[in-house]
Amino acid sequence: MDFAKNALTFKHISDGADPPPCPLNGWSGDLSEAHSSGPIWTTMLFEGLISLLKQSELSNPPYSFEQAKRRMGDYLLAGMVLQPTDPTFTEARDATLAATLAADPADALLLADAFARRGLGSCAVSPARNSVDLTGVVESFELKPKLEIVGVGVTDAGGSCDGDGYLDRNETGKVIIGVRNAGFGPLNGAQVTVATTLPGVTFPNGDSLTLPPLPSLWADTAEIDIAVDESVTTMELMALEVTVTSSAACETEVVVQDAGRINFDDIAESSTTDTVESTHEAWTKTGEAGSEVWERVRLEPGSWAWQGKDIAAWSDTHLESPDLMVGPGNDLVIGFEHAYEFEWDFDGTMTHWDGAVIEITEDGGATWTDISAYADPGYNGTVVDGTNPLANQLAYVRQNPSWPAMDAVVLNLGAGFANKTVRIRFRIGTDDYVGAPGWTIDNIALQGINNLPFGALWADTGTCQQAPVADAGPDQAVESAEAVILDGTSSKDLNDDELLFTWSQVGGSPTVTMVQSAEGVAMFGAPEVDEDVVLTFELEVHDGLASDTDELEVLVQPTAGTGGGGTGGTGTGGNCDVPGADCPLLTPAGGGCGCATMGPASRGAELWLLLGLGLLLRRRIRRGQA
């Protein structure tokens, strides 16, 4: 497209931007106004259409002129389906490119290049979604990879004691990091690093790794091992800092700081207070659009709340509690924190279009009564007469006094509900048009009830049942006919469980006969060999629930000086009268003084003797200790 006739680029959506040096109509309004900023988007789309149409003019065109137009229409429609609600310019671009990429990567490259020519390249930055002047634009005229960290989570996958999905004391798990290439161009060799300052938490196999190549608009996950040692004894909020680097990306380093709880159990029906941290949702979302309006949302790391949207359509929805069993003679007291903003306007007269109330039932939901009949909830206005289901009622309207911060509410409903089962509900009513942020509710506490209706987080108190660790000891080198001791007493079990030891030969020839003790010691006589032989042995330790194995190798070598002493009683291979001579306590076959090997008839008895001597000289293993 000829820039002399249309020089509009991404920056021209912002109020205060210099107008382009090209013909303009007489419009004098703000550049951010929809009818001014909209043409910037359509200019980019037209730039893309031209790129597709030019393909039809090639000597061997991939498609015709009419097919190019049809393709562009299909890409736009599919992109609109993929867009989030109220998309930014870059989100709309990404949705369009993703739809195109799924259909034809070559066309996706053409459209990406067209966006870049108008300043919406890979490294462009859109104004904030709720911006009223569309300032803060960063233009980009190139295509390259762009780093985004799209999520950070921690699981106990890898070495869990209780398998509840949450990382606890003495467990190992994974830090799972979602990384996206939000640009157009391959992202190769990106490095991911994770760090924490919480004592007792380590990354046993290293704190970084290299990501596999990420194509354009592609996401993947990185997993880094994490471990919590026995020094962590309370529920903790573990802060993590994740860094992703790539010299080829728009930003060469992207850092995200997040946090999550560790060493806890999430227990249903264990509290009279709903802090909304538990994933066991005890509340029921009712009303035709209940599931659309009400949801559990994360306010910040380690803090969740209930959120009821003020949607731009007619609705009457509720967040309804489970049964609340009020004790005999008890006052029913309800406390919570909340912040709200509902649709309103002021044009000489204050008009409250949308709002919310609190209601209670004592007949299982057949009838509901406004909570104001029993205590003052602090309603601050009346919903206008109109289509809202709360029309003409006192309600929470406009904003709470501390908006956007929360205010605390405590309602003592008296003893009228004593010995009854009741429910409460938070109710939002909206009219047919225009929405607002809605109602955020947290830390809902009940006093005077006898049951525990809400889930809660509690410090993990379970004993971690860990597998034992087998230790077969170091490799050995021995000579033929030498007594060999295999020592597994360094094996350990952190739970102090009694261990069962089993030695077996898993490699090498010949097969030897071993004598084993219950304490993990085994003994055998090395076979007579003419050349070096390697025998492999495996130690298995079992604590009744889990097991572990370890191996060692025994190198058996021919006896030093073999052949020099002969086999008779007067051989010259050694002299028992010589101080320090290396002779076993065995009688030579011919009655002489020469060193002799154990014969077949005597070897078993001598092994039992040596095994007994070895065990007497050895400290008994303390089962379960390192």
C-alpha positions in Angstrom: 0.0 0.0 0.0 1.3 3.5 -0.9 2.3 5.3 2.3 2.1 8.6 0.4 -1.7 8.1 0.3 -2.2 6.3 3.6 0.6 6.7 6.2 -1.5 5.4 9.2 0.4 3.2 11.7 -0.3 1.8 15.1 0.6 5.0 17.0 -2.3 6.9 15.4 -4.8 5.3 17.7 -3.5 7.4 20.6 -4.7 10.8 21.7 -2.0 13.3 21.2 -0.3 11.5 18.3 0.8 13.6 15.4 -1.6 13.2 12.5 -0.1 11.4 9.4 1.0 13.5 6.5 -1.8 12.4 4.2 -5.3 13.6 3.3 -7.7 13.6 6.2 -11.4 14.4 6.4 -12.8 17.1 8.6 -13.1 14.9 11.8 -11.7 16.8 14.8 -12.5 14.3 17.6 -10.0 12.3 19.6 -7.9 9.8 17.8 -8.9 7.1 20.4 -12.5 7.4 19.5 -13.8 4.2 17.9 -14.4 5.8 14.5 -10.9 7.2 14.5 -8.9 4.2 15.9 -10.9 1.7 13.9 -9.5 2.8 10.5 -6.0 2.0 11.8 -7.1 -1.6 12.2 -8.8 -1.8 8.9 -5.7 -0.3 7.2 -3.7 -3.2 8.6 -6.2 -5.7 7.4 -6.3 -4.1 3.9 -2.5 -4.3 3.9 -2.8 -8.0 4.5 -5.4 -8.5 1.9 -3.2 -6.9 -0.7 -0.4 -9.3 0.2 -2.7 -12.3 -0.4 -4.0 -10.8 -3.7 -0.5 -10.4 -5.0 0.0 -14.1 -4.6 -2.7 -14.6 -7.3 -0.4 -12.7 -9.8 2.5 -15.0 -9.5 3.5 -17.1 -12.5 2.4 -20.3 -10.6 -0.1 -18.8 -8.1 -1.2 -20.9 -5.1 -4.8 -19.5 -5.5 -6.8 -17.2 -7.6 -7.8 -13.6 -7.0 -11.3 -14.6 -5.8 -9.9 -17.3 -3.6 -7.5 -14.8 -2.0 -10.5 -12.7 -1.0 -12.3 -15.7 0.3 -9.3 -16.7 2.4 -9.0 -13.3 3.9 -12.6 -13.4 5.0 -12.2 -16.8 6.5 -9.1 -15.8 8.4 -10.9 -12.7 9.8 -14.0 -14.6 10.9 -11.9 -17.4 12.6 -9.8 -14.8 14.3 -12.8 -13.1 15.7 -13.9 -16.4 17.2 -10.6 -16.8 18.9 -10.4 -13.3 20.3 -11.0 -12.7 24.0 -13.8 -10.3 25.1 -12.7 -6.7 24.5 -9.4 -7.6 22.9 -6.5 -5.3 22.7 -5.0 -4.6 19.2 -2.2 -7.1 19.8 -4.7 -9.8 21.0 -6.8 -9.2 17.9 -3.6 -9.5 15.8 -2.5 -12.7 17.5 -6.0 -14.3 17.1 -6.0 -13.5 13.4 -2.5 -14.9 12.9 -3.2 -18.0 14.9 -6.3 -18.8 12.8 -4.3 -18.2 9.6 -1.3 -20.2 10.8 -3.6 -23.2 11.4 -4.8 -23.0 7.8 -1.8 -21.9 5.8 1.6 -21.0 7.4 2.7 -19.1 4.2 -0.4 -16.9 4.4 0.2 -16.3 8.1 3.7 -15.0 7.3 2.2 -12.6 4.7 -0.3 -11.2 7.2 2.3 -11.0 10.0 4.5 -9.0 7.7 1.5 -6.7 6.8 0.8 -6.0 10.4 4.5 -5.2 11.0 4.5 -2.7 8.1 1.9 -0.7 10.0 3.7 -0.8 13.3 2.0 -3.9 14.8 5.0 -6.2 14.5 6.1 -8.8 17.0 7.4 -6.4 19.6 4.5 -4.0 19.6 2.7 -3.1 22.8 -1.0 -2.2 23.1 -2.6 0.3 25.4 -4.2 -1.1 28.6 -7.5 -2.9 27.9 -9.4 -0.3 29.9 -7.5 2.8 28.5 -9.8 5.7 27.6 -7.2 7.5 25.5 -5.3 4.5 24.0 -1.9 6.0 25.0 1.1 3.8 25.8 1.5 2.4 22.3 4.8 0.9 21.4 5.3 0.4 17.7 7.2 -2.5 16.1 8.1 -2.9 12.4 9.8 -6.3 12.5 9.1 -9.9 13.0 11.0 -11.8 15.7 10.2 -14.2 18.7 8.7 -12.7 21.8 9.0 -14.2 25.3 5.9 -14.6 27.5 5.6 -16.5 30.8 2.0 -17.6 30.8 1.9 -19.6 34.0 3.8 -20.9 37.0 2.7 -23.8 39.2 4.0 -26.3 41.6 2.9 -30.0 42.1 4.1 -32.9 44.1 4.6 -35.1 41.1 7.9 -37.0 41.5 8.1 -37.9 45.1 4.8 -37.4 47.0 4.0 -38.8 50.4 0.3 -38.3 50.3 -0.4 -37.7 46.6 -2.7 -34.7 47.2 -1.1 -32.6 44.5 0.4 -30.1 47.0 4.1 -30.0 47.8 4.8 -30.9 51.5 7.7 -31.4 53.8 10.0 -34.2 52.7 8.5 -34.3 49.2 9.9 -33.7 45.8 7.9 -32.2 42.9 7.9 -30.1 39.9 7.8 -26.3 39.2 5.8 -26.2 35.9 6.4 -23.0 33.9 4.4 -22.2 30.8 6.3 -20.3 28.2 4.9 -18.8 25.0 6.5 -17.5 21.9 4.1 -14.6 21.2 6.1 -13.4 18.3 6.4 -14.4 14.7 9.7 -16.2 14.3 11.2 -19.4 15.8 12.4 -19.1 19.4 15.5 -21.3 19.9 17.6 -22.0 22.9 15.6 -20.0 25.5 16.8 -20.5 29.0 14.4 -20.9 32.0 15.7 -20.3 35.6 13.7 -20.5 38.8 14.7 -19.2 42.3 13.3 -19.0 45.8 14.5 -17.5 49.1 12.4 -19.9 51.3 14.7 -21.9 53.6 14.4 -25.6 53.2 13.5 -25.5 49.5 16.0 -26.6 46.9 16.2 -27.6 43.2 18.0 -31.0 43.4 18.7 -31.3 39.7 19.6 -27.7 39.0 17.6 -24.5 38.8 17.6 -24.0 35.1 17.1 -25.7 31.7 17.0 -25.0 28.0 13.6 -25.0 26.3 13.1 -26.9 23.0 12.5 -24.7 20.0 9.2 -22.9 20.0 7.6 -22.0 16.7 5.6 -18.8 16.1 2.6 -18.3 18.5 3.5 -21.6 20.2 3.5 -22.5 23.9 5.2 -25.2 25.9 6.0 -26.1 29.5 9.3 -26.4 31.4 9.5 -28.6 34.4 12.2 -28.1 37.1 12.6 -30.5 40.0 11.9 -29.0 43.5 12.3 -30.5 47.0 11.2 -29.5 50.5 13.2 -30.8 53.3 12.2 -31.7 56.9 13.0 -28.2 58.2 9.8 -26.9 56.8 7.2 -27.7 59.5 4.5 -25.1 58.9 2.3 -24.0 56.0 4.3 -21.5 54.0 3.8 -19.1 51.1 6.7 -19.9 48.8 7.7 -17.0 46.6 9.2 -18.0 43.2 11.1 -15.9 40.7 11.1 -17.3 37.2 13.4 -15.8 34.5 13.3 -16.7 30.8 16.1 -15.4 28.5 16.8 -15.4 24.8 19.1 -13.1 22.9 16.9 -13.3 19.8 13.6 -12.2 21.5 12.0 -8.7 21.6 12.9 -8.6 25.3 16.0 -10.6 26.0 14.9 -11.3 29.6 11.4 -11.7 31.1 10.9 -12.1 34.8 7.8 -13.2 36.7 7.4 -13.3 40.4 4.7 -15.5 41.9 3.9 -17.4 45.1 2.0 -20.4 46.2 1.4 -22.3 49.4 3.4 -25.5 50.4 3.2 -28.0 53.2 -0.6 -27.9 53.6 -3.7 -30.0 53.3 -7.0 -28.8 51.7 -9.7 -30.3 53.8 -13.4 -30.1 53.0 -16.0 -29.3 55.7 -13.4 -28.4 58.3 -14.2 -24.7 59.1 -16.9 -22.2 60.0 -15.1 -19.6 57.9 -14.7 -19.5 54.1 -11.4 -17.8 53.3 -12.0 -18.9 49.7 -8.5 -20.4 49.7 -9.8 -24.0 49.7 -10.7 -25.5 46.3 -13.6 -27.4 48.0 -16.3 -25.0 46.9 -19.2 -25.3 49.4 -21.3 -22.6 47.7 -23.8 -23.1 44.9 -24.1 -20.8 41.9 -27.8 -20.4 41.1 -29.9 -18.4 38.7 -30.0 -18.7 34.9 -26.5 -17.2 34.4 -25.1 -18.2 37.8 -22.1 -20.0 36.5 -21.3 -17.1 34.2 -21.6 -14.5 36.9 -20.0 -16.1 39.9 -16.5 -17.5 40.1 -13.6 -18.0 42.5 -10.9 -15.6 41.5 -7.2 -15.1 42.5 -6.7 -11.6 43.9 -3.0 -12.0 44.5 -0.6 -14.8 45.3 -2.0 -16.7 48.2 -5.3 -14.9 48.2 -8.6 -15.9 46.6 -12.1 -14.4 46.8 -15.6 -14.8 45.3 -16.4 -12.6 42.3 -19.8 -11.8 41.0 -19.8 -9.9 37.7 -22.1 -7.1 36.9 -22.8 -8.3 33.3 -24.2 -6.2 30.5 -27.4 -8.3 30.2 -30.4 -9.1 32.3 -29.6 -11.5 35.1 -30.7 -12.6 38.6 -28.0 -14.8 40.1 -27.0 -16.0 43.6 -24.1 -17.4 45.5 -25.9 -19.7 47.9 -24.4 -21.2 51.1 -24.6 -24.8 52.2 -26.8 -25.6 55.2 -25.9 -23.6 58.3 -27.0 -25.4 61.5 -27.5 -22.8 64.2 -27.0 -24.1 67.8 -29.6 -23.9 70.5 -29.7 -20.4 72.1 -27.0 -19.0 69.8 -27.0 -15.7 68.0 -26.3 -16.1 64.2 -23.5 -13.8 63.3 -22.3 -13.3 59.7 -19.1 -11.5 58.9 -17.4 -10.8 55.5 -15.3 -8.4 53.6 -16.4 -7.0 50.3 -15.8 -4.4 47.5 -18.2 -3.6 44.8 -19.0 -1.3 41.9 -22.3 -1.6 40.0 -23.5 0.3 37.0 -24.7 3.8 37.8 -24.6 7.2 36.2 -25.2 10.8 37.3 -26.9 13.3 34.9 -28.3 15.7 37.4 -29.9 12.7 39.1 -28.1 9.7 40.5 -29.4 6.5 38.8 -28.5 3.1 40.1 -29.0 0.6 37.3 -27.6 -2.5 38.9 -27.1 -3.7 42.5 -26.9 -6.5 45.1 -28.5 -7.8 48.3 -28.1 -10.5 50.9 -30.9 -12.9 51.7 -31.7 -15.7 54.1 -34.0 -18.8 54.1 -35.1 -21.1 56.9 -37.2 -23.4 54.8 -34.7 -24.9 52.5 -34.9 -22.2 49.9 -38.7 -22.2 49.3 -38.8 -18.6 50.4 -36.1 -15.9 50.9 -36.1 -12.8 53.1 -33.8 -9.8 52.8 -31.2 -9.8 55.5 -32.1 -6.2 56.3 -35.2 -7.6 58.2 -32.8 -8.8 60.9 -29.7 -6.5 60.8 -28.5 -3.4 58.9 -26.2 -4.6 56.0 -25.3 -1.0 55.0 -27.2 -0.8 51.7 -26.4 2.6 50.2 -29.1 3.2 47.6 -32.2 2.1 45.7 -32.1 0.3 42.3 -34.0 2.3 39.7 -37.4 1.2 38.5 -36.8 -0.7 35.3 -36.0 -4.2 34.1 -33.6 -5.1 37.0 -35.1 -7.9 39.1 -34.1 -5.8 42.2 -36.0 -2.7 40.9 -37.1 -0.3 43.7 -35.2 -2.2 46.4 -32.6 -0.9 48.8 -29.3 -2.6 47.8 -25.5 -2.3 47.5 -25.2 0.2 44.6 -22.6 2.3 43.0 -19.4 1.8 45.0 -18.5 0.7 48.6 -16.9 3.5 50.7 -13.3 2.2 50.4 -13.5 1.2 46.7 -11.5 -0.4 45.2 -10.3 -1.6 48.7 -12.6 -3.8 50.8 -14.8 -2.9 53.7 -15.8 -5.2 56.6 -19.4 -6.1 57.4 -20.6 -7.8 60.6 -24.3 -8.8 60.8 -25.7 -10.1 64.1 -29.1 -11.6 63.2 -30.0 -12.4 66.8 -31.2 -15.6 68.4 -34.3 -16.0 66.2 -32.6 -18.7 64.1 -31.4 -20.7 67.1 -31.8 -24.5 66.6 -32.7 -24.0 63.0 -31.0 -24.9 59.7 -30.7 -21.8 57.4 -28.9 -20.7 54.3 -27.7 -17.3 53.1 -27.1 -16.1 49.6 -25.5 -13.1 47.9 -27.7 -11.9 45.1 -26.9 -9.7 42.1 -29.5 -8.1 39.8 -28.6 -6.5 36.5 -30.6 -4.8 33.8 -30.4 -5.3 30.0 -27.5 -3.0 29.3 -23.9 -2.0 30.3 -21.9 -3.8 32.9 -19.4 -2.9 35.7 -16.8 -4.7 37.8 -19.3 -6.2 40.2 -19.0 -7.6 43.7 -15.9 -9.2 45.4 -16.5 -11.1 48.6 -13.9 -12.6 50.9 -13.4 -14.2 54.4 -17.0 -15.2 55.1 -17.2 -16.1 58.7 -20.2 -17.7 60.6 -20.6 -17.6 64.4 -23.3 -19.5 66.3 -23.4 -22.6 64.0 -22.6 -26.2 65.1 -21.5 -27.6 61.7 -18.3 -27.0 59.7 -19.6 -26.2 56.2 -16.5 -24.8 54.5 -13.2 -26.2 53.3 -10.0 -24.8 54.7 -6.2 -25.1 54.4 -4.4 -26.6 57.3 -0.7 -27.2 57.9 0.3 -30.7 56.7 0.8 -32.9 59.8 1.2 -36.3 58.1 4.3 -38.4 58.3 6.0 -38.7 55.0 6.3 -42.4 54.1 9.5 -42.3 52.1 11.0 -45.2 50.3 14.2 -46.6 51.8 17.6 -45.9 50.2 19.8 -48.9 49.3 23.6 -48.6 49.7 25.5 -51.6 48.5 28.8 -50.0 49.4 31.9 -49.4 47.1 33.1 -51.7 44.4 35.7 -54.2 45.5 38.8 -56.0 44.1 39.7 -59.4 45.5 41.9 -62.4 44.7 40.8 -66.0 43.9 39.5 -67.9 47.0 39.4 -64.8 49.1 36.5 -64.3 51.4 34.3 -61.4 50.2 32.0 -59.5 52.5 29.1 -57.5 50.9 28.0 -54.8 53.4 24.6 -53.1 53.0 24.5 -51.6 56.5 24.8 -48.1 55.2 21.3 -48.4 53.7 18.8 -46.1 55.4 15.1 -45.4 56.0 14.1 -41.9 57.1 10.9 -43.3 58.6 12.9 -45.6 60.9 11.1 -48.6 59.4 12.5 -52.1 59.8 14.3 -53.1 56.6 14.4 -56.4 54.8 17.7 -57.0 52.9 18.2 -59.3 49.9 21.5 -59.7 48.1 21.6 -61.4 44.6 24.1 -61.9 41.9 22.9 -60.2 38.7 26.0 -60.4 36.5 29.2 -62.2 35.8 30.2 -65.9 35.9 30.6 -68.2 37.6 27.6 -67.9 40.0 28.6 -67.9 43.6 26.8 -69.2 46.7 26.2 -66.5 49.3 25.5 -66.6 53.0 23.3 -63.7 54.1 22.4 -62.1 57.5 19.3 -60.2 58.3 21.3 -57.1 59.0 22.3 -56.7 55.3 25.7 -58.5 55.3 26.5 -61.3 52.9 29.6 -63.3 52.3 30.9 -65.7 49.7 34.2 -67.2 48.6 35.7 -65.7 45.5 35.9 -68.3 42.7 39.3 -69.5 41.4 40.0 -67.7 38.2 42.9 -67.6 35.7 42.0 -64.1 34.5 40.2 -61.1 35.8 36.4 -61.7 36.2 33.8 -59.1 37.2 30.8 -60.2 39.3 27.9 -57.8 39.8 25.7 -57.9 42.9 22.4 -56.2 43.7 21.2 -55.2 47.1 17.4 -54.7 47.5 16.0 -53.1 50.7 12.3 -53.1 51.4 10.4 -51.4 54.2 7.1 -53.2 53.7 5.7 -50.4 51.5 8.5 -49.5 49.1 11.9 -50.7 48.0 15.1 -49.5 46.5 18.1 -51.2 44.9 21.8 -50.5 44.5 24.6 -52.5 42.8 28.3 -53.0 43.2 30.9 -54.9 41.2 33.5 -57.3 42.6 36.7 -57.7 40.5 38.1 -61.2 41.0 41.7 -61.5 40.1 44.0 -64.6 39.9 46.0 -65.2 43.1 49.3 -63.4 43.1 52.1 -65.8 42.4 49.8 -68.6 41.3 51.9 -71.6 40.2 55.0 -70.8 42.3 53.8 -72.6 45.4 52.4 -75.8 43.8 49.6 -77.7 45.3 51.4 -80.1 47.6 52.2 -79.9 51.2 55.7 -78.5 50.7 55.2 -75.9 48.0 57.2 -72.7 47.9 54.5 -70.2 47.4 54.5 -69.0 51.0 55.9 -69.7 54.5 53.7 -69.7 57.6 56.7 -69.2 59.8 57.5 -65.9 58.1 56.0 -63.0 60.2 53.2 -61.3 58.3 52.9 -64.0 55.8 49.4 -63.8 54.1 48.2 -67.3 54.9 44.6 -68.2 55.7 43.9 -70.2 58.9 43.5 -73.4 56.8 45.5 -76.6 56.7 47.3 -77.2 53.4 46.1 -80.2 51.5 49.3 -82.1 52.0 50.0 -81.1 55.6 52.8 -78.7 54.8 53.2 -75.0 55.6 52.5 -73.5 52.2 49.5 -71.2 51.7 46.5 -73.2 50.5 43.1 -72.5 49.0 39.8 -73.7 50.5 38.9 -77.0 49.0 35.3 -77.9 48.1 34.8 -79.9 51.3 35.9 -77.2 53.7 34.8 -74.0 52.0 31.2 -73.9 53.3 32.2 -74.5 56.9 34.9 -71.9 56.8 32.5 -69.3 55.3 30.1 -69.9 58.1 33.0 -69.4 60.5 34.2 -66.2 58.9 30.7 -64.9 58.6 30.1 -65.4 62.3 33.4 -63.8 63.2 32.6 -60.8 60.9 29.2 -60.3 62.5 30.7 -60.5 66.0 33.3 -57.9 65.1 30.8 -55.6 63.4 28.4 -53.2 65.1 24.9 -54.3 64.5 23.1 -52.0 62.1 20.6 -49.7 63.7 17.7 -50.3 61.4 16.4 -47.1 59.7 19.6 -45.0 60.5 21.9 -43.7 57.8 
